[in-house]
Amino acid sequence: MTMVPITLTHFLLISAALFALGVYAVMTRRNAIMVLMGIELILNSANINFLAFSRFGGLNIEGQMMAIFVIILAAAEAAVALAIVLNIYKRFTTVNVDDISLLKD
């Protein structure tokens, strides 16, 4: 059995698939929690790109540092967004994005 070496293309294909799933989740979901999960998928695909180019593209430690920065940013985004979703649920008793039209006024 021959082993296929893992190349940059493999990482980019996985990252593209995660990005496409994240965009699909953001565009088609009505639930705010699912939209946030889609955003997390998009950020994770960016992390895979940073790490792949750090390994294969010569970015050395800079790609890994950017991935850590994105992880910190995603954690802060999740905390703030979850607090906003909880406040919206407390006020409107729903987390469906389409049902919250009072915020426009």
C-alpha positions as CSV (number, residue, x, y, z in Angstrom):
1,M,0.0,0.0,0.0
2,T,1.4,3.4,-1.0
3,M,0.9,6.4,1.1
4,V,-0.2,9.6,-0.6
5,P,1.6,12.6,0.8
6,I,-0.6,15.4,2.2
7,T,0.0,18.5,0.2
8,L,-1.3,22.1,0.2
9,T,-4.1,21.2,-2.1
10,H,-5.6,18.8,0.4
11,F,-5.7,21.5,3.0
12,L,-7.2,24.0,0.6
13,L,-9.9,21.6,-0.5
14,I,-10.9,20.9,3.1
15,S,-10.9,24.6,3.8
16,A,-13.0,25.4,0.8
17,A,-15.5,22.8,1.8
18,L,-15.8,24.2,5.3
19,F,-16.1,27.7,3.9
20,A,-18.9,26.6,1.6
21,L,-20.7,24.9,4.4
22,G,-20.4,28.0,6.6
23,V,-21.7,30.3,3.9
24,Y,-24.6,27.9,3.2
25,A,-25.4,27.8,7.0
26,V,-25.3,31.6,7.2
27,M,-27.5,32.2,4.1
28,T,-30.2,29.5,4.7
29,R,-30.7,29.3,8.4
30,R,-33.3,31.3,10.2
31,N,-32.1,30.4,13.7
32,A,-29.5,32.9,15.1
33,I,-27.6,30.1,16.8
34,M,-27.1,28.3,13.5
35,V,-26.0,31.5,11.8
36,L,-23.3,31.9,14.5
37,M,-22.2,28.3,13.9
38,G,-21.9,29.1,10.2
39,I,-19.7,32.0,11.1
40,E,-17.5,29.7,13.2
41,L,-17.1,27.3,10.3
42,I,-16.0,30.2,8.1
43,L,-13.4,31.3,10.7
44,N,-12.2,27.7,11.1
45,S,-11.7,27.5,7.3
46,A,-9.5,30.6,7.5
47,N,-7.5,29.0,10.3
48,I,-6.9,26.0,8.1
49,N,-5.7,28.3,5.4
50,F,-3.3,30.1,7.7
51,L,-1.9,26.9,9.1
52,A,-1.5,25.3,5.6
53,F,0.3,28.3,4.2
54,S,2.4,28.5,7.3
55,R,3.5,24.9,6.7
56,F,3.8,24.9,2.9
57,G,4.0,28.5,1.9
58,G,6.9,29.8,3.9
59,L,5.0,32.0,6.4
60,N,6.8,30.2,9.2
61,I,5.4,31.3,12.6
62,E,3.3,34.2,11.2
63,G,0.5,31.9,10.0
64,Q,0.3,30.1,13.3
65,M,0.1,33.5,15.1
66,M,-2.7,34.6,12.9
67,A,-4.5,31.4,13.5
68,I,-4.3,31.9,17.3
69,F,-5.5,35.5,16.8
70,V,-8.5,34.2,14.8
71,I,-9.3,31.7,17.6
72,I,-9.2,34.5,20.2
73,L,-11.4,36.6,17.9
74,A,-13.9,33.7,17.4
75,A,-14.1,33.1,21.2
76,A,-14.8,36.8,21.8
77,E,-17.4,36.8,19.0
78,A,-19.1,33.8,20.4
79,A,-19.4,35.3,23.8
80,V,-20.7,38.6,22.6
81,A,-23.0,37.1,20.1
82,L,-24.4,34.6,22.6
83,A,-25.2,37.4,25.0
84,I,-27.0,39.3,22.2
85,V,-29.0,36.2,21.3
86,L,-30.0,35.6,24.9
87,N,-31.2,39.2,25.2
88,I,-33.1,38.9,22.0
89,Y,-34.7,35.7,23.2
90,K,-35.6,37.4,26.5
91,R,-37.3,40.3,24.7
92,F,-38.9,38.5,21.7
93,T,-39.1,34.9,22.9
94,T,-37.7,33.7,19.7
95,V,-34.2,33.4,18.1
96,N,-35.5,33.3,14.5
97,V,-33.8,36.0,12.6
98,D,-36.8,36.6,10.3
99,D,-39.2,37.1,13.2
100,I,-37.2,39.9,14.8
101,S,-38.4,42.9,12.7
102,L,-38.9,45.3,15.6
103,L,-35.2,46.1,15.7
104,K,-35.6,48.0,12.4
105,D,-37.8,50.6,14.0
